[in-house]
């Protein structure tokens, strides 16, 4: 199995780490006091299934937001966006 890389905002290329994405989604879930513990793993699985080598992290974030909205968690999607906007 080959390692999938992502392109960071600053242009660096690094291995995709689903643990980081899991933590970000969970932080957003916790920020809005969402009790659905399965949400994080379900959305993570959907996002990972859509990833490809060389994908920019911004695209990964867009997919997370889209999947959260599909799951009817727009408040978690907003918290996720706000978290990443504050990191930039």
N, CA, C and O atoms as CSV, one atom per row, in Angstrom:
chain,resi,resn,atom,element,x,y,z
A,1,UNK,N,N,0.843,-1.180,0.000
A,1,UNK,CA,C,0.000,0.000,0.000
A,1,UNK,C,C,0.887,1.241,0.000
A,1,UNK,O,O,1.773,1.372,0.844
A,2,UNK,N,N,0.652,2.147,-0.940
A,2,UNK,CA,C,1.467,3.358,-1.005
A,2,UNK,C,C,0.912,4.424,-0.067
A,2,UNK,O,O,-0.272,4.430,0.271
A,3,UNK,N,N,1.786,5.308,0.334
A,3,UNK,CA,C,1.405,6.385,1.226
A,3,UNK,C,C,0.793,7.507,0.395
A,3,UNK,O,O,1.358,7.930,-0.614
A,4,UNK,N,N,-0.359,7.976,0.829
A,4,UNK,CA,C,-1.009,9.084,0.148
A,4,UNK,C,C,-0.508,10.387,0.761
A,4,UNK,O,O,-0.436,10.523,1.982
A,5,UNK,N,N,-0.166,11.332,-0.091
A,5,UNK,CA,C,0.305,12.626,0.377
A,5,UNK,C,C,-0.758,13.688,0.140
A,5,UNK,O,O,-1.577,13.585,-0.773
A,6,UNK,N,N,-0.721,14.717,0.992
A,6,UNK,CA,C,-1.583,15.878,0.829
A,6,UNK,C,C,-0.701,17.108,0.673
A,6,UNK,O,O,0.450,17.131,1.108
A,7,UNK,N,N,-1.266,18.120,0.049
A,7,UNK,CA,C,-0.558,19.382,-0.143
A,7,UNK,C,C,-1.105,20.372,0.887
A,7,UNK,O,O,-2.290,20.704,0.879
A,8,UNK,N,N,-0.229,20.832,1.764
A,8,UNK,CA,C,-0.612,21.767,2.817
A,8,UNK,C,C,-0.814,23.162,2.239
A,8,UNK,O,O,-0.434,23.427,1.098
A,9,UNK,N,N,-1.411,24.048,3.021
A,9,UNK,CA,C,-1.678,25.423,2.565
A,9,UNK,C,C,-0.421,26.155,2.121
A,9,UNK,O,O,-0.457,26.971,1.200
A,10,UNK,N,N,0.691,25.854,2.784
A,10,UNK,CA,C,1.942,26.556,2.453
A,10,UNK,C,C,2.695,25.882,1.305
A,10,UNK,O,O,3.809,26.287,0.973
A,11,UNK,N,N,2.095,24.859,0.700
A,11,UNK,CA,C,2.695,24.190,-0.444
A,11,UNK,C,C,3.500,22.945,-0.108
A,11,UNK,O,O,3.918,22.209,-1.002
A,12,UNK,N,N,3.720,22.709,1.193
A,12,UNK,CA,C,4.450,21.507,1.581
A,12,UNK,C,C,3.624,20.259,1.271
A,12,UNK,O,O,2.394,20.273,1.307
A,13,UNK,N,N,4.336,19.198,0.969
A,13,UNK,CA,C,3.719,17.900,0.733
A,13,UNK,C,C,4.049,17.021,1.928
A,13,UNK,O,O,5.209,16.913,2.324
A,14,UNK,N,N,3.019,16.388,2.509
A,14,UNK,CA,C,3.280,15.477,3.626
A,14,UNK,C,C,2.295,14.324,3.600
A,14,UNK,O,O,1.227,14.434,2.999
A,15,UNK,N,N,2.642,13.221,4.243
A,15,UNK,CA,C,1.742,12.064,4.258
A,15,UNK,C,C,0.395,12.402,4.894
A,15,UNK,O,O,0.322,13.115,5.895
A,16,UNK,N,N,-0.649,11.882,4.297
A,16,UNK,CA,C,-1.993,12.072,4.846
A,16,UNK,C,C,-2.087,11.344,6.177
A,16,UNK,O,O,-1.710,10.178,6.288
A,17,UNK,N,N,-2.593,12.041,7.184
A,17,UNK,CA,C,-2.738,11.475,8.525
A,17,UNK,C,C,-4.205,11.557,8.932
A,17,UNK,O,O,-4.666,12.615,9.360
A,18,UNK,N,N,-4.949,10.451,8.804
A,18,UNK,CA,C,-6.363,10.491,9.149
A,18,UNK,C,C,-6.607,10.803,10.623
A,18,UNK,O,O,-7.694,11.256,10.981
A,19,UNK,N,N,-5.626,10.571,11.473
A,19,UNK,CA,C,-5.781,10.884,12.899
A,19,UNK,C,C,-5.962,12.395,13.085
A,19,UNK,O,O,-6.784,12.827,13.893
A,20,UNK,N,N,-5.196,13.196,12.337
A,20,UNK,CA,C,-5.340,14.655,12.427
A,20,UNK,C,C,-6.736,15.084,11.997
A,20,UNK,O,O,-7.359,15.933,12.636
A,21,UNK,N,N,-7.220,14.496,10.915
A,21,UNK,CA,C,-8.550,14.839,10.430
A,21,UNK,C,C,-9.614,14.397,11.433
A,21,UNK,O,O,-10.577,15.126,11.673
A,22,UNK,N,N,-9.451,13.227,12.013
A,22,UNK,CA,C,-10.375,12.732,13.039
A,22,UNK,C,C,-10.432,13.715,14.215
A,22,UNK,O,O,-11.512,14.034,14.713
A,23,UNK,N,N,-9.269,14.187,14.648
A,23,UNK,CA,C,-9.226,15.118,15.781
A,23,UNK,C,C,-9.921,16.438,15.438
A,23,UNK,O,O,-10.610,17.013,16.281
A,24,UNK,N,N,-9.744,16.918,14.211
A,24,UNK,CA,C,-10.386,18.166,13.788
A,24,UNK,C,C,-11.911,18.027,13.762
A,24,UNK,O,O,-12.630,18.902,14.243
A,25,UNK,N,N,-12.387,16.931,13.200
A,25,UNK,CA,C,-13.833,16.702,13.138
A,25,UNK,C,C,-14.391,16.561,14.546
A,25,UNK,O,O,-15.455,17.100,14.849
A,26,UNK,N,N,-13.684,15.842,15.405
A,26,UNK,CA,C,-14.147,15.652,16.770
A,26,UNK,C,C,-14.138,16.962,17.551
A,26,UNK,O,O,-15.027,17.200,18.369
A,27,UNK,N,N,-13.145,17.812,17.310
A,27,UNK,CA,C,-13.111,19.117,17.975
A,27,UNK,C,C,-14.316,19.955,17.578
A,27,UNK,O,O,-14.920,20.624,18.417
A,28,UNK,N,N,-14.664,19.917,16.298
A,28,UNK,CA,C,-15.836,20.651,15.827
A,28,UNK,C,C,-17.112,20.087,16.449
A,28,UNK,O,O,-17.997,20.840,16.855
A,29,UNK,N,N,-17.198,18.766,16.521
A,29,UNK,CA,C,-18.364,18.112,17.140
A,29,UNK,C,C,-18.496,18.526,18.595
A,29,UNK,O,O,-19.589,18.847,19.063
A,30,UNK,N,N,-17.376,18.517,19.306
A,30,UNK,CA,C,-17.381,18.879,20.726
A,30,UNK,C,C,-17.712,20.361,20.928
A,30,UNK,O,O,-18.394,20.727,21.886
A,31,UNK,N,N,-17.229,21.202,20.025
A,31,UNK,CA,C,-17.436,22.650,20.162
A,31,UNK,C,C,-18.914,23.027,20.162
A,31,UNK,O,O,-19.312,24.001,20.802
A,32,UNK,N,N,-19.720,22.256,19.446
A,32,UNK,CA,C,-21.154,22.546,19.403
A,32,UNK,C,C,-21.950,21.565,20.264
A,32,UNK,O,O,-23.177,21.506,20.186
A,33,UNK,N,N,-21.235,20.801,21.080
A,33,UNK,CA,C,-21.833,19.853,22.020
A,33,UNK,C,C,-22.731,18.823,21.336
A,33,UNK,O,O,-23.779,18.445,21.859
A,34,UNK,N,N,-22.296,18.379,20.154
A,34,UNK,CA,C,-22.993,17.324,19.429
A,34,UNK,C,C,-22.708,15.998,20.135
A,34,UNK,O,O,-21.552,15.665,20.395
A,35,UNK,N,N,-23.738,15.263,20.436
A,35,UNK,CA,C,-23.601,14.006,21.199
A,35,UNK,C,C,-23.379,12.779,20.318
A,35,UNK,O,O,-23.101,11.695,20.833
A,36,UNK,N,N,-23.497,12.933,19.000
A,36,UNK,CA,C,-23.372,11.805,18.083
A,36,UNK,C,C,-21.906,11.392,17.935
A,36,UNK,O,O,-21.165,11.968,17.139
A,37,UNK,N,N,-21.505,10.397,18.705
A,37,UNK,CA,C,-20.114,9.941,18.695
A,37,UNK,C,C,-19.761,9.178,17.419
A,37,UNK,O,O,-18.587,9.092,17.058
A,38,UNK,N,N,-20.747,8.631,16.742
A,38,UNK,CA,C,-20.493,7.896,15.505
A,38,UNK,C,C,-20.235,8.831,14.327
A,38,UNK,O,O,-19.662,8.424,13.315
A,39,UNK,N,N,-20.654,10.068,14.462
A,39,UNK,CA,C,-20.514,11.047,13.394
A,39,UNK,C,C,-19.074,11.158,12.917
A,39,UNK,O,O,-18.825,11.171,11.712
A,40,UNK,N,N,-18.136,11.238,13.827
A,40,UNK,CA,C,-16.729,11.442,13.473
A,40,UNK,C,C,-16.224,10.310,12.586
A,40,UNK,O,O,-15.651,10.565,11.527
A,41,UNK,N,N,-16.426,9.084,12.997
A,41,UNK,CA,C,-15.926,7.937,12.224
A,41,UNK,C,C,-16.662,7.790,10.899
A,41,UNK,O,O,-16.054,7.461,9.881
A,42,UNK,N,N,-17.970,8.033,10.912
A,42,UNK,CA,C,-18.743,7.919,9.675
A,42,UNK,C,C,-18.271,8.934,8.637
A,42,UNK,O,O,-18.057,8.588,7.475
A,43,UNK,N,N,-18.112,10.178,9.057
A,43,UNK,CA,C,-17.675,11.223,8.130
A,43,UNK,C,C,-16.232,10.969,7.702
A,43,UNK,O,O,-15.895,11.128,6.529
A,44,UNK,N,N,-15.386,10.579,8.642
A,44,UNK,CA,C,-13.993,10.291,8.304
A,44,UNK,C,C,-13.906,9.204,7.242
A,44,UNK,O,O,-13.139,9.337,6.288
A,45,UNK,N,N,-14.676,8.132,7.390
A,45,UNK,CA,C,-14.674,7.045,6.402
A,45,UNK,C,C,-15.091,7.552,5.020
A,45,UNK,O,O,-14.490,7.177,4.013
A,46,UNK,N,N,-16.110,8.395,4.973
A,46,UNK,CA,C,-16.566,8.938,3.695
A,46,UNK,C,C,-15.508,9.835,3.058
A,46,UNK,O,O,-15.301,9.794,1.845
A,47,UNK,N,N,-14.844,10.639,3.874
A,47,UNK,CA,C,-13.826,11.554,3.358
A,47,UNK,C,C,-12.621,10.770,2.846
A,47,UNK,O,O,-12.123,11.037,1.752
A,48,UNK,N,N,-12.159,9.815,3.626
A,48,UNK,CA,C,-10.994,9.018,3.221
A,48,UNK,C,C,-11.283,8.291,1.907
A,48,UNK,O,O,-10.392,8.139,1.071
A,49,UNK,N,N,-12.510,7.849,1.728
A,49,UNK,CA,C,-12.892,7.176,0.489
A,49,UNK,C,C,-12.843,8.072,-0.740
A,49,UNK,O,O,-12.800,7.580,-1.868
A,50,UNK,N,N,-12.849,9.376,-0.530
A,50,UNK,CA,C,-12.817,10.329,-1.637
A,50,UNK,C,C,-11.443,10.972,-1.839
A,50,UNK,O,O,-11.263,11.783,-2.747
A,51,UNK,N,N,-10.493,10.615,-1.009
A,51,UNK,CA,C,-9.152,11.209,-1.078
A,51,UNK,C,C,-8.337,10.602,-2.211
A,51,UNK,O,O,-8.567,9.468,-2.633
A,52,UNK,N,N,-7.386,11.383,-2.686
A,52,UNK,CA,C,-6.422,10.872,-3.651
A,52,UNK,C,C,-5.077,11.522,-3.391
A,52,UNK,O,O,-4.990,12.573,-2.757
A,53,UNK,N,N,-4.046,10.891,-3.882
A,53,UNK,CA,C,-2.689,11.382,-3.669
A,53,UNK,C,C,-2.526,12.775,-4.266
A,53,UNK,O,O,-2.948,13.036,-5.393
A,54,UNK,N,N,-1.915,13.653,-3.501
A,54,UNK,CA,C,-1.661,15.011,-3.962
A,54,UNK,C,C,-2.825,15.973,-3.768
A,54,UNK,O,O,-2.797,17.096,-4.272
A,55,UNK,N,N,-3.840,15.540,-3.046
A,55,UNK,CA,C,-5.002,16.392,-2.816
A,55,UNK,C,C,-4.645,17.521,-1.854
A,55,UNK,O,O,-4.018,17.282,-0.821
A,56,UNK,N,N,-5.040,18.744,-2.186
A,56,UNK,CA,C,-4.805,19.861,-1.260
A,56,UNK,C,C,-5.666,19.703,-0.001
A,56,UNK,O,O,-6.788,19.201,-0.067
A,57,UNK,N,N,-5.136,20.129,1.124
A,57,UNK,CA,C,-5.905,20.010,2.368
A,57,UNK,C,C,-7.192,20.818,2.309
A,57,UNK,O,O,-8.178,20.444,2.944
A,58,UNK,N,N,-7.207,21.915,1.564
A,58,UNK,CA,C,-8.440,22.703,1.431
A,58,UNK,C,C,-9.556,21.866,0.814
A,58,UNK,O,O,-10.716,21.981,1.211
A,59,UNK,N,N,-9.203,21.022,-0.159
A,59,UNK,CA,C,-10.194,20.141,-0.787
A,59,UNK,C,C,-10.704,19.103,0.220
A,59,UNK,O,O,-11.897,18.802,0.261
A,60,UNK,N,N,-9.791,18.562,1.027
A,60,UNK,CA,C,-10.208,17.629,2.083
A,60,UNK,C,C,-11.212,18.303,3.014
A,60,UNK,O,O,-12.229,17.715,3.380
A,61,UNK,N,N,-10.915,19.535,3.387
A,61,UNK,CA,C,-11.809,20.268,4.286
A,61,UNK,C,C,-13.165,20.496,3.630
A,61,UNK,O,O,-14.199,20.392,4.290
A,62,UNK,N,N,-13.167,20.809,2.325
A,62,UNK,CA,C,-14.435,20.990,1.607
A,62,UNK,C,C,-15.265,19.712,1.642
A,62,UNK,O,O,-16.483,19.760,1.814
A,63,UNK,N,N,-14.606,18.578,1.479
A,63,UNK,CA,C,-15.319,17.296,1.515
A,63,UNK,C,C,-15.892,17.046,2.905
A,63,UNK,O,O,-17.025,16.582,3.033
A,64,UNK,N,N,-15.120,17.351,3.947
A,64,UNK,CA,C,-15.623,17.186,5.323
A,64,UNK,C,C,-16.885,18.019,5.506
A,64,UNK,O,O,-17.894,17.515,6.001
A,65,UNK,N,N,-16.838,19.282,5.115
A,65,UNK,CA,C,-17.985,20.175,5.285
A,65,UNK,C,C,-19.197,19.641,4.514
A,65,UNK,O,O,-20.311,19.626,5.039
A,66,UNK,N,N,-18.982,19.209,3.284
A,66,UNK,CA,C,-20.074,18.660,2.474
A,66,UNK,C,C,-20.701,17.450,3.153
A,66,UNK,O,O,-21.926,17.337,3.214
A,67,UNK,N,N,-19.878,16.553,3.661
A,67,UNK,CA,C,-20.404,15.340,4.307
A,67,UNK,C,C,-21.124,15.674,5.618
A,67,UNK,O,O,-22.138,15.054,5.940
A,68,UNK,N,N,-20.612,16.637,6.368
A,68,UNK,CA,C,-21.291,17.040,7.609
A,68,UNK,C,C,-22.662,17.629,7.300
A,68,UNK,O,O,-23.626,17.375,8.023
A,69,UNK,N,N,-22.750,18.406,6.241
A,69,UNK,CA,C,-24.035,18.982,5.852
A,69,UNK,C,C,-24.985,17.879,5.383
A,69,UNK,O,O,-26.170,17.904,5.714
A,70,UNK,N,N,-24.470,16.905,4.609
A,70,UNK,CA,C,-25.300,15.773,4.181
A,70,UNK,C,C,-25.850,15.011,5.383
A,70,UNK,O,O,-26.979,14.522,5.350
A,71,UNK,N,N,-25.044,14.912,6.453
A,71,UNK,CA,C,-25.466,14.222,7.677
A,71,UNK,C,C,-26.396,15.088,8.523
A,71,UNK,O,O,-26.836,14.679,9.597
A,72,UNK,N,N,-26.687,16.280,8.030
A,72,UNK,CA,C,-27.569,17.240,8.702
A,72,UNK,C,C,-26.960,17.782,10.000
A,72,UNK,O,O,-27.626,17.910,11.027
A,73,UNK,N,N,-25.671,18.090,9.905
A,73,UNK,CA,C,-24.962,18.709,11.023
A,73,UNK,C,C,-24.285,20.004,10.550
A,73,UNK,O,O,-23.060,20.117,10.583
A,74,UNK,N,N,-25.100,20.984,10.109
A,74,UNK,CA,C,-24.492,22.231,9.633
A,74,UNK,C,C,-23.752,22.985,10.730
A,74,UNK,O,O,-22.799,23.711,10.447
A,75,UNK,N,N,-24.179,22.820,11.977
A,75,UNK,CA,C,-23.487,23.495,13.077
A,75,UNK,C,C,-22.082,22.926,13.273
A,75,UNK,O,O,-21.151,23.671,13.579
A,76,UNK,N,N,-21.923,21.624,13.101
A,76,UNK,CA,C,-20.600,21.006,13.198
A,76,UNK,C,C,-19.749,21.444,12.008
A,76,UNK,O,O,-18.554,21.698,12.157
A,77,UNK,N,N,-20.361,21.533,10.834
A,77,UNK,CA,C,-19.641,21.997,9.636
A,77,UNK,C,C,-19.131,23.418,9.842
A,77,UNK,O,O,-17.989,23.719,9.493
A,78,UNK,N,N,-19.956,24.290,10.399
A,78,UNK,CA,C,-19.544,25.667,10.667
A,78,UNK,C,C,-18.399,25.709,11.674
A,78,UNK,O,O,-17.439,26.457,11.490
A,79,UNK,N,N,-18.494,24.920,12.725
A,79,UNK,CA,C,-17.417,24.868,13.724
A,79,UNK,C,C,-16.124,24.353,13.106
A,79,UNK,O,O,-15.043,24.831,13.453
A,80,UNK,N,N,-16.217,23.385,12.195
A,80,UNK,CA,C,-15.041,22.850,11.501
A,80,UNK,C,C,-14.386,23.937,10.656
A,80,UNK,O,O,-13.165,24.096,10.685
A,81,UNK,N,N,-15.193,24.686,9.904
A,81,UNK,CA,C,-14.676,25.772,9.069
A,81,UNK,C,C,-14.019,26.837,9.938
A,81,UNK,O,O,-12.921,27.302,9.635
A,82,UNK,N,N,-14.689,27.218,11.011
A,82,UNK,CA,C,-14.137,28.246,11.897
A,82,UNK,C,C,-12.813,27.816,12.505
A,82,UNK,O,O,-11.892,28.625,12.618
A,83,UNK,N,N,-12.707,26.568,12.894
A,83,UNK,CA,C,-11.462,26.040,13.461
A,83,UNK,C,C,-10.320,26.172,12.462
A,83,UNK,O,O,-9.227,26.617,12.812
A,84,UNK,N,N,-10.578,25.786,11.226
A,84,UNK,CA,C,-9.507,25.839,10.213
A,84,UNK,C,C,-9.224,27.256,9.726
A,84,UNK,O,O,-8.093,27.571,9.356
A,85,UNK,N,N,-10.238,28.106,9.724
A,85,UNK,CA,C,-10.002,29.511,9.370
A,85,UNK,C,C,-9.114,30.193,10.410
A,85,UNK,O,O,-8.280,31.032,10.070
A,86,UNK,N,N,-9.297,29.832,11.654
A,86,UNK,CA,C,-8.486,30.420,12.730
A,86,UNK,C,C,-7.058,29.915,12.722
A,86,UNK,O,O,-6.164,30.585,13.240
A,87,UNK,N,N,-6.824,28.729,12.136
A,87,UNK,CA,C,-5.463,28.182,12.040
A,87,UNK,C,C,-4.655,28.864,10.938
A,87,UNK,O,O,-3.426,28.905,10.997
A,88,UNK,N,N,-5.351,29.399,9.932
A,88,UNK,CA,C,-4.668,29.970,8.767
A,88,UNK,C,C,-3.935,31.262,9.093
A,88,UNK,O,O,-3.315,31.859,8.214
